[in-house]
Amino acid sequence: MRSHVLATAALFLCCSSVSFATEFSFHPSLAVSEEYTDNVLERSTDKKSDFITRVLPGISLLYKAPRWDWDGRYTFDYRYYAKRNRSDEITHDAAVKGQIRVVDEFFFVDLDEIYKKVSLDVTRDNTGESLFFNQSDRNTFTVSPYFVWRLNPKAKLKTGYRYMNTWYKEPTGVDRTDHSGFGELAYEITPRTTFTAGYTFTHQDSSLNDYDKHDGYVGGRYEFDERSYLFGQVGYTSIRYDFGQNVGNVFWNAGFSKTFDSLTAHVNTGVKYTEDPQSNLTKETFYSGGLDYLFGRGEASLFLNYSDFDRIGPGTIDTTRYTAGVRARYELVPSLTGSAGFEADNFVRSYMLNTPRRYFATASLSYLLSEGFTLTATYIYVDYYSPTVVGDNREINRAILELRKIF
């Protein structure tokens, strides 16, 4: 594990300077869980079951003072596989955010560090269906000094520099270092209407290919009532790789959200360039929509998504994902809450005759034994099916019982 510079610094500041803080909290926690899975290696044949014992001690902290804020959490994760299908594992999950106000309301420094397991496949998130399959530990460290220029009561300009270092534990992940200079303008046309514009230059050094990238955009947001709004942004990205390839394309992000009493409808569409763990960038074109419903003792959501992924630079990937799903949570009694979800995905790959689909279902019950003491039972079902590639077919059942205490 890479050293957590920010986590160490935040913990030191919080524990040594509490008397100067206007707000401080520190909460240790401990979780122990037992999991049974009937396909621990996620194989289509020769399935192997296992019992997985996990011990997860952790801490969370919050520190606020006149000149700096820190907000962080850390969990140590030990995993023991009873049938020895895998060796014992140790991993970590940490997130620390900090802000230093060097000159009040003018000069700031933001710091951020996140260490967690991520999916190596940019088109799907494997972390919900498995503890390790096609995943890697990733550490991302960001530091950004910037200035906020109050041009007038309605206009604000933010200019600065951003350094970001990304490291993957797995050798197939692309380590990278980004150096970015940026400027962002926000102008309040009316109390409900805002105009935005911005430009960012990024130079990336990576273990795969280096590049220079220019991003410029204009956009706006309009709030047509207290809980409803629409927004739009359009820009242009220009990328020049060191090996000579030039890429240029329009990007956008637009949508709206409308709330009717307890029901919220939202639609979003856009083109964005996503950091790909196994490449430099992947262009994603997406359309999504959903309905969120709040009722007396719970909530429910229905969602539809379409995403088309195109890898930029060397290598070829062209995958289209269609997703539909539903989630719900309901408080059965004051101390017992149930939740469930179902998601169906269809993946279309243009470079091979393979269109697998995935069903992903979860159900859980969480019982509050006493203040900060929770018992949770979870069931996860995953089913992949491909009509052309038999090796892609697999089915996984997972049952998890977890006891967690927050002190």
Backbone hydrogen bonds, N-H to C=O, Kabsch-Sander energy under -0.5 kcal/mol:
donor,donor_aa,acceptor,acceptor_aa,energy
5,V,3,S,-1.2
8,T,4,H,-2.3
9,A,5,V,-2.3
10,A,6,L,-3.1
11,L,7,A,-2.4
12,F,8,T,-2.3
13,L,9,A,-2.6
14,C,10,A,-2.7
15,C,11,L,-2.4
16,S,12,F,-2.1
17,S,13,L,-1.6
20,F,17,S,-1.6
21,A,18,V,-1.5
22,T,64,K,-2.4
23,E,64,K,-1.8
25,S,62,L,-2.3
27,H,60,S,-2.8
29,S,58,G,-2.6
30,L,405,K,-2.2
31,A,56,L,-1.2
32,V,403,L,-2.4
33,S,54,R,-2.2
34,E,401,L,-2.2
35,E,52,I,-2.3
36,Y,399,A,-2.7
37,T,50,D,-2.2
38,D,397,N,-1.8
40,V,48,K,-2.6
42,E,39,N,-1.5
50,D,37,T,-2.2
52,I,35,E,-2.8
53,T,51,F,-0.5
53,T,80,Y,-2.7
54,R,33,S,-2.5
55,V,78,Y,-1.9
56,L,31,A,-3.1
58,G,29,S,-2.5
59,I,74,Y,-2.3
60,S,27,H,-1.3
61,L,72,G,-2.8
62,L,25,S,-2.3
63,Y,70,W,-2.9
64,K,23,E,-2.8
65,A,68,W,-2.1
69,D,99,Q,-2.1
70,W,63,Y,-3.1
71,D,97,K,-2.5
72,G,61,L,-2.5
73,R,95,A,-2.1
74,Y,59,I,-2.6
75,T,93,D,-2.5
76,F,57,P,-2.8
77,D,91,T,-2.7
78,Y,55,V,-2.3
78,Y,76,F,-0.6
79,R,89,E,-2.7
80,Y,53,T,-2.8
82,A,51,F,-2.8
82,A,80,Y,-0.7
84,R,81,Y,-1.6
89,E,79,R,-2.2
91,T,77,D,-2.6
93,D,75,T,-2.1
94,A,115,Y,-2.8
95,A,73,R,-2.2
96,V,113,E,-2.5
97,K,71,D,-2.7
98,G,111,L,-2.8
99,Q,69,D,-2.1
100,I,109,V,-2.8
101,R,67,R,-3.5
102,V,100,I,-1.1
102,V,107,F,-0.9
103,V,107,F,-1.8
106,F,103,V,-2.4
107,F,103,V,-1.8
108,F,106,F,-0.5
108,F,146,Y,-2.7
109,V,100,I,-2.1
110,D,144,S,-2.5
111,L,98,G,-2.7
112,D,142,T,-2.6
113,E,96,V,-2.3
114,I,140,T,-2.3
115,Y,94,A,-2.7
116,K,138,R,-2.1
118,V,136,S,-2.6
120,L,134,N,-2.8
122,V,120,L,-0.7
124,R,121,D,-1.4
126,N,124,R,-0.8
128,G,125,D,-0.6
129,E,126,N,-0.9
130,S,126,N,-1.3
135,Q,132,F,-1.5
136,S,118,V,-2.1
138,R,116,K,-2.7
139,N,167,W,-2.5
140,T,114,I,-2.7
141,F,165,N,-2.6
142,T,112,D,-3.2
143,V,163,Y,-2.3
144,S,110,D,-2.7
146,Y,108,F,-2.5
147,F,159,T,-3.3
148,V,106,F,-2.4
149,W,147,F,-0.6
149,W,157,L,-3.7
150,R,148,V,-0.6
151,L,149,W,-1.3
151,L,155,A,-0.8
152,N,155,A,-1.4
155,A,152,N,-0.9
156,K,186,A,-2.5
157,L,149,W,-2.6
158,K,184,E,-3.0
159,T,147,F,-2.1
159,T,157,L,-0.5
160,G,182,F,-2.1
161,Y,145,P,-2.3
162,R,180,S,-2.9
163,Y,143,V,-2.9
164,M,178,D,-2.2
165,N,141,F,-2.8
166,T,176,R,-3.0
167,W,139,N,-2.4
169,K,137,D,-2.6
173,G,170,E,-1.6
174,V,277,P,-2.8
175,D,173,G,-0.8
176,R,166,T,-2.3
177,T,205,D,-2.9
178,D,164,M,-3.2
179,H,203,H,-2.3
180,S,162,R,-2.6
181,G,201,F,-2.2
182,F,160,G,-2.3
183,G,199,Y,-2.2
184,E,158,K,-2.8
185,L,197,A,-3.3
186,A,156,K,-2.6
187,Y,195,F,-3.1
188,E,154,K,-2.7
189,I,187,Y,-1.0
189,I,193,T,-1.4
190,T,193,T,-1.6
193,T,190,T,-1.0
194,T,221,R,-2.5
195,F,187,Y,-3.2
196,T,219,G,-2.8
197,A,185,L,-2.0
198,G,217,Y,-2.2
199,Y,183,G,-2.3
200,T,215,D,-2.6
201,F,181,G,-2.6
202,T,213,K,-2.7
203,H,179,H,-2.6
204,Q,202,T,-0.5
204,Q,211,Y,-2.7
205,D,177,T,-2.6
207,S,175,D,-2.3
211,Y,204,Q,-1.7
212,D,240,R,-2.1
213,K,202,T,-2.8
214,H,238,S,-2.7
215,D,200,T,-2.4
216,G,236,Y,-1.8
217,Y,198,G,-2.4
218,V,234,V,-2.3
219,G,196,T,-2.8
220,G,232,G,-2.5
221,R,194,T,-2.1
222,Y,230,L,-3.0
223,E,192,R,-2.4
224,F,222,Y,-0.8
225,D,228,S,-1.3
228,S,225,D,-1.2
229,Y,257,S,-2.2
230,L,222,Y,-2.4
231,F,255,G,-2.6
232,G,220,G,-2.3
233,Q,253,N,-1.2
234,V,218,V,-2.7
235,G,251,F,-2.9
236,Y,216,G,-2.2
237,T,249,N,-3.0
238,S,214,H,-2.4
239,I,247,V,-3.7
240,R,212,D,-2.7
241,Y,245,Q,-2.8
242,D,210,D,-2.3
244,G,241,Y,-1.8
247,V,239,I,-3.0
249,N,237,T,-2.3
251,F,235,G,-2.2
252,W,271,V,-0.6
253,N,233,Q,-2.3
254,A,269,T,-2.8
255,G,231,F,-2.2
256,F,267,V,-1.9
257,S,229,Y,-2.9
258,K,265,A,-2.8
260,F,258,K,-0.5
260,F,263,L,-4.1
261,D,259,T,-0.6
263,L,260,F,-2.9
264,T,292,D,-2.7
265,A,258,K,-2.9
266,H,290,G,-2.1
267,V,256,F,-2.2
268,N,288,S,-2.8
269,T,254,A,-2.7
270,G,286,F,-2.2
271,V,252,W,-2.6
272,K,284,E,-2.4
274,T,272,K,-0.7
274,T,282,T,-2.9
276,D,280,N,-0.8
279,S,276,D,-1.7
281,L,312,I,-0.6
282,T,274,T,-2.3
283,K,310,D,-3.3
284,E,272,K,-3.2
285,T,308,D,-2.4
286,F,270,G,-2.8
286,F,284,E,-0.5
287,Y,306,Y,-2.4
288,S,268,N,-3.0
289,G,304,L,-2.3
290,G,266,H,-2.2
291,L,302,L,-2.4
292,D,264,T,-2.7
293,Y,300,A,-3.2
294,L,262,S,-2.4
295,F,298,G,-2.3
298,G,295,F,-1.5
299,E,329,R,-2.1
300,A,293,Y,-2.3
301,S,327,R,-2.9
302,L,291,L,-2.5
303,F,325,G,-2.3
304,L,289,G,-2.6
305,N,323,T,-2.7
306,Y,287,Y,-2.6
307,S,321,R,-2.3
308,D,285,T,-2.6
309,F,319,T,-3.2
310,D,283,K,-2.6
311,R,317,I,-1.8
312,I,281,L,-2.5
319,T,309,F,-1.5
320,T,348,V,-2.7
321,R,307,S,-3.3
322,Y,346,N,-2.4
323,T,305,N,-2.7
324,A,344,A,-2.0
325,G,303,F,-2.3
326,V,342,F,-2.4
327,R,301,S,-2.3
328,A,340,A,-2.4
329,R,299,E,-2.7
330,Y,338,G,-3.0
331,E,297,R,-3.0
332,L,330,Y,-1.0
332,L,336,L,-1.3
333,V,336,L,-1.6
336,L,333,V,-1.6
337,T,366,S,-2.4
338,G,330,Y,-3.0
339,S,364,S,-2.2
340,A,328,A,-2.3
341,G,362,T,-2.3
342,F,326,V,-2.6
343,E,360,F,-2.4
344,A,324,A,-2.9
345,D,358,R,-2.8
346,N,322,Y,-2.1
347,F,356,P,-3.0
348,V,320,T,-2.9
349,R,347,F,-0.5
349,R,354,N,-1.2
350,S,318,D,-1.9
350,S,348,V,-0.6
352,M,349,R,-0.9
354,N,349,R,-0.5
354,N,352,M,-2.3
357,R,385,Y,-2.4
358,R,345,D,-2.7
359,Y,383,D,-2.5
360,F,343,E,-2.7
361,A,381,Y,-2.7
362,T,341,G,-2.4
363,A,379,Y,-1.9
364,S,339,S,-2.6
365,L,377,A,-2.3
366,S,337,T,-2.8
367,Y,375,L,-3.3
368,L,335,S,-2.9
369,L,367,Y,-0.9
369,L,373,F,-1.9
370,S,373,F,-1.4
373,F,370,S,-2.5
374,T,372,G,-0.5
374,T,404,R,-3.0
375,L,367,Y,-2.6
376,T,402,E,-2.8
377,A,365,L,-2.6
378,T,400,I,-2.8
379,Y,363,A,-2.9
380,I,398,R,-2.6
381,Y,361,A,-2.8
382,V,396,I,-2.5
383,D,359,Y,-2.3
384,Y,394,R,-3.1
385,Y,357,R,-2.2
390,V,388,T,-0.6
392,D,389,V,-1.6
393,N,390,V,-1.8
394,R,384,Y,-1.2
396,I,382,V,-2.8
398,R,380,I,-2.6
399,A,36,Y,-2.5
400,I,378,T,-2.9
401,L,34,E,-2.2
402,E,376,T,-3.0
403,L,32,V,-2.7
404,R,374,T,-2.9
405,K,30,L,-2.6
406,I,372,G,-3.0
407,F,28,P,-2.5
407,F,405,K,-0.6
